[in-house]
Amino acid sequence: MSKLSNCEICSINFTVKSGCTGRYCSSKCFKLGRTIEYREKAAKDLVIKIEKYSLESKICKRCNIKLSYEKRMNSFCSRNCSSNL
């Protein structure tokens, strides 16, 4: 007896072949599904990293302002602060 499934990407009904999970109808949909999963995981990981950074933020060496996550590798908040040391 064949098992029918609905593709998570394109919503096409298809017959599940042996050895398949039944989530995707083709390798194209599988690749797209994996890409979506990886991007969602990366976005969640970024949120966690930003939250963790906010607990122990770096501070500008000149004006003592907290550096944003995007500037976490810098020692100063701006060029003005770095040139006036």
Beta strands, then each sheet from edge to edge (+ up, - down):
strand 1: 3-6
strand 2: 13-16
sheet 1: 1+ 2-
end
